[in-house]
Amino acid sequence: MNWDAYSNIWNQLVPLGYIMAFPRTESGLFPSPSHGDFGQDIALVAQKMTTAAQTTGSLFEGKLTEYACAMGHSMGGGAAVLAASQNNVFDCYLGLAPAETNPSAIAAAANLQVPSLILSGTNDGVTPPSQHHLPIYDAIPQECKSFSSLIGGGHCYFANTNFNCDFGESTSSTGISLTRAAQQSLMYQQVTPWLAYFLNRSCSAYESFATYPISGIDLTTTCPTTVPTVSISQNGNVLSTTTQGLSYQWYLNNTPIQGANNDSLTVQSNFSGVYNLLVTFAYGCAFSNNIAGLEESFDAYQIFPNPANKTLQIQGSDELQTYFQLFDVRGAVVLTGFINKSQNTIDIENIKNGTYLLQLESAPTSFFKVIIAH
C-alpha cells in the first residue's frame, strides 16, 4: 500500500497538532520488501526529525515535543515493532493489525520497553489475530500495554480503499460486519485519547482511554485504570499534599508557578488567589482540589450569591468598564465580558455545575474569587 492510503489517519491526527512522518522505502512488490531495513528506516526518520527540531533554520525548529511514537499498519506495524524495540527514540508503539515479519516482530516485541497499543479486527484473515497481533502483544513485557479488538473488523479498513489490500482481503477474510467508515471511527475513538496522553500528557485523555468503554471494542489492558485522587491542605501559609507522585506542579489562578515542583508550597502573605496542584504518576495525572489561598488581600468587590445558580451580582465596580473572565478548574475560559456600576450582573445559568475562578481586571492589579455554580 502506498503511504497516501493512510490520508484518513493524518486528516484525523494532524489537525490535533501531531506531525506524522511516512518512510516511503520498502513499498514495492518486486523485489519483496526488507522488513529489517524498513524498521531501521522508521527509526532513522524519528532520529532525523528529532535533530531537525533542534536545528536552527529547520522547518521543524522548536515545533516538536520530546515525545515520539512508532506507528504502523500490517507489515508497517511489524516493522514499527522492530524500530521501537531497538531504538530509544520512541516513547510509545501503536500497531494497526501488525504482521509478523522477517526478522521476527514477535521475537523483537520481547524487547519493547514502551507503552504499546495494538488494534485488531476480529475478522482479519490477512493477518489473523491469533497468528500475528496477539503473539506480538503477548510478547511485550512492558507494564502498560493494551489490545483493542474491533468486533467484526477487518484488515484493510484501517486505511482508505486500496486495490492490493482489498483484493487480498476478499480472498482471505470472512464475516466482516463493520463498514470501513465504522472501523475507522472506532479506531479514532481509541487512538485519539491514547496518543493525547502518551504524546501530549493530557490527564483527561488518560482517564478517557482507561475508564470509558467504547461500544464495538473489546479492550484488554495492563495499564492502571484508575488515577489517584489528589488533595491539598492548608496549614497557615503552607499548602501541601500527601499524594505520592513522580512530579508536581503548583498553579496559581490556573497558571503554573515557576519552580514550584515539590509536594508543598509556601504562600507569601501578599499572594492572593486560587491554588491547585498537578501530580503526575507513572501512568496518568490529576489535578487537586482548589485552595483559596489568602483569597482576597483587599475588599475591592463584593460578589453574591455564592454559591449561585443563575446570576452573580458584583458590587464595587466604579469604572466605566471592568473586564471579567471565568475559568474552569482546568484553566479554560468559559465566560468573558464587561461589567460597570449600572450593569453589574453576570449570567451563569448556562454553565455546568462546579468550581470556577472569577477574575476581574482592576488596575493596577487583578481581583480573584472562587465561584461555586450549582
N, C-alpha and C positions, 0 to 999 in steps of 0.2 A: 504494500500500500504506500502511495506517495504521502509525504508529510502533510500536504494540504487536505488530505481526507479528514484531518482532525481539526478543521476550522471551527467545528461546533464547540470544541473544548476551549480553544483560545477566545472565541467570541463570548464564552461564559466567564472565563477567568481573567483575561486581560483588563476588561473594564473595572474589575475589582482591585486593580493595582499590581497584579502579578506580571512578571516578564517570563515568557516561555521561549526556550531556545530548542530548535529541532536540528539534530545532525542529519544530513542527507546522504550519508555514506551507507553502504551495505543495503541498497534498496532494490537491486536488480534480481531477476530470477536466474540468469545465467551470466557469469558463474554464480553459484549459490552464495548467499551472504556468509561472512565470517562473524559468528556470534561473539567470539572473543575480541575481535577488532572493534565491533560495534560497541561493546561495553567500554573499551578503552576510549573510544571517541566520545561517548557520553560523558565520561569523567573529564576528558580534556576540555570539552566545551564548558563545563562548570568551572574548571580552573581558569580558563581564559576569560570567562565572564567576571569572575572574582577579581582578576588582575585588571580588567578594563574598568571596573568600578572604582579602582584606586589609581587610575592613570589620568594625569592632567590632560584635558582636552578630549578625552574619550566621550563618545555619545552617552556612555553609562556612568560617567563620573558622578559619584555621590547619589546614584539612583537606586542602588541595591542595598538591602539589609544584609546582615551576616548569615542569613539562613537560605539554604537551597535544598531542593527535593529532586530525587531521581524518579522519573515517571516514564512509563511505557506501556504499550498495548501489545499483546501477543508475543512475537519474537522480541519486540522492543521492551516488553515487560520483563522477559527473562534476561535480556542484555542489561537492563537497568539494575537487576539484582547483581550481575557481575560487576557493574560500575560501583554501586553503593557498598558492596561487600569488600572492595579492595582499595577504597579511597575515602579519606576523611573529610572531603569537601562537602559531603551531603549530610543533611540533618534529618532526613526522612526518606522513606521509599513508598511509592504509590504504584501498584501494579493493576492494570486492567486486563483480566484474563491472561496472566503471564504464562508463557510457554516454556517448557523445558528446553534447554539449549545445549550446545556443544562448544566449549566446556559447560559442565552441568550447572544450571541455575539452582537446582535443588541442593547440590553439594555446596555451592557458594553461599546459599542462604544461611548456612550454619555459621557464617562469619558476619552476618548482617547485624550491626550493633546500633541501629537507629530505629525509631518508631516507624511501624510499617502498616500499610493498609492495602488489602487485596480485594478487588471487586470481581465477582464471578457470576456468570449467568448459569443457572441450574441446568439449562438445556443446551449448553455449549458442546457441540460434537466435534468442533475443530480442535480445541484443546480441552478435552474432558476434564472437569474439575478434579476428579479422583486421581488422574494421572499427571496433572500439571499444577493447578492452582493450590490444591490442598497440600501436596507434598512440599511445595515451596513454603507455604505458610507454616506447616508443622516443623520444618527445619529451622525456622527463625528463632534464635534464642532470646531475642530482646524482650524485656519485661512488659513492654507496651506494644502489642500487635493486635490487629483487627482483621476479621474476614467477613465480608458482606456478600451474602448470597442473594442475587436478584432473582426472585421467584419467576420462572418462565422466561428468563432472559437467554439470549444467545451470545455468540462470539463477536460478530461484526458490528452489532448495533451500538457499541460504544462510540463508533465513528460514523461518518457520513457514508452514503452509498458508494461502494467500490466494487467493480466487476469481479476482480480476482477473489476478494474475500467473500463476497456474496455467493459467487459460484461455488467456492469450496464449501461454504456453509450449507448450500442447498443439497449437497451430496452427502453430508455427514450429520447435520443437526436435525433433530426431530422434536416436535412438541413445543416449539417456541410459541408462547402465548402473548408476550409483550410486543408492542409495536416498537419501532426504532425510537420514535419520539418519547414513548413511555419509559423505555430503558434509559435513555439519556436523561430524562427528568429525574429518575431515581438516582442515577449517578451523580448529578449535580447536588441533589439534596444531601447525599452522603459525603461527597468530596469537599464541597464548599466550606462547611464548618470545620472539617478536619484540617484542611490547609490553613484556614484562618487562625487556628491555634498553633499548629506546628511551624508555620512560616511567619505568622503575624502576631502570635502570642495574645490572641483575643480570649479573655476569660469567659465571656458569654458563649463563644463558639465552642469551647471545650465542653461546657455544660450541655450545650445543644447536642453535640455529637454523642456524648457518653450517656445521656439520660433520656433523650426523646426518641421513641421508636418510630420508624418510617414504615408505613404500610407498603408491603411488597418486598421488603428487605428483611432477611434473617441475619442479624448481626451477632457475631461471636467476637468478644474482645477480652483481652487480658489487662487492658488499661483500667486504672481506677475509675469507677463510675460515679463516685461522689467526691466533692471538693470540700475540705474542712470549712466550717463557718469561722469567720474572723470577727473577733470582737475586741474593742479597745475600751479602756477605762481611764478615768482621770483621777489623779491624786495631787491636789494642789495645781501646780503648773506643769506637772509631768503627765504625759499621755503614754500608755504602754499597752502591749498585748502579751498574752501567754501562748499564743498560737505559734507553733514551730514551723518555719518555712525555710526555703532556700535563699530568698531575698525579700527585702522590704523596701517600700517606697511610701513616704508620707506625703499627703496632699493638703494644701490649704486652699479653700474655696475652689476645689476641683483642679488645682494647678500643682504639679509636682514641686516639692520643696527641695532645692538643690542641696545635695549632700546628706539629706535625711534618710538614711538607708539602714537604720538599726531598728530593733524591736521596741524602742522607746524614744520619746521626743520631749525635750524641754521647751515649753512655750514661754516666750518672753511676755512680760506684762502688757506691753504695748502692741501685741499682735492679736488683733481681734479677727474672728472669722470662724469658719467651719472646717474641722479637720477630719480626715479619714485616712485609712491605711490600705495599701495594696500589698498582699502577700502572695508570692509565687512559690508553688510547690514543684515537686518533680514532674507532676502532670496536673495541669490546671492552675488556676489562680483565682483569687477572690478579693473583693473589697470589703472593708469592715463597715460596721455601723458608723454613723456620723457623731462627732462630738462637737458641740458648740463651745469651742474653747474661748473663754473670755469673749462671749459672742458680740457684745457691743461695748466699745470703750467710751461711747458718748450716746446720749439720747436724742439724736438728731430727728428720728422719726418714731411715730407710734403706728403699729400695724395690727389690725384686728379685723375679724376674729381670727384666732389661730389656736387650734385647727379651724379650717374653713372648708366649705363645700361648694360655694358659688362665687363669692367675690371677696376681695381683700380691700379694706379701707386704709388709705395711707394719710396720716396727718403729719404735718411738719414741713411740707414742701412749699416754700415761698418763692421758688424760682419760676421763671416763665415756663420752662420745660425741664423735667428731670427724667433722664433715660433709665429704664429698668430692663433687667434680664432675669429670667427664671430658669435655673439649671436643675436637671435631674441629678441623681446620685452618681451617674456615670460621667457627668460633665457636659452632657448635651443640652443645648439651649432649646427650651420648649415654648417660651413666650418672650417677646420683646415689645417695647413700646415706650410711650411717654406719659407722664402724669404732670399735673400742676395743681395749684391751690384750689381751683374750681373743678377740675376733672381728676379726682384722686382715687378712682376705683379701678381695680384690675380684675377682669373676668377670668376665673379659673374653673368654670363649670365643666369645660370640655377636656381637662387634663385628667390623667389617671390618678387614682388614689396613691399616696406615697409621700416621701420626704423630698423637699425641694430647697434650693438655696436662692433667695431673692437678693439681687444686687441692685442698689440704687446709686447712680453716679452723682456724688455730691462733692463738688470741688472744695478743697484740694485733695480729697480722699474719696473712698467709696464706703458705702454702708451695706452690711450684710445681715440677713435674717433668715433663720431656718423656718420654713413654712411646711405645715402638715396639711395635705389635701385629703379629704375623706368624703 
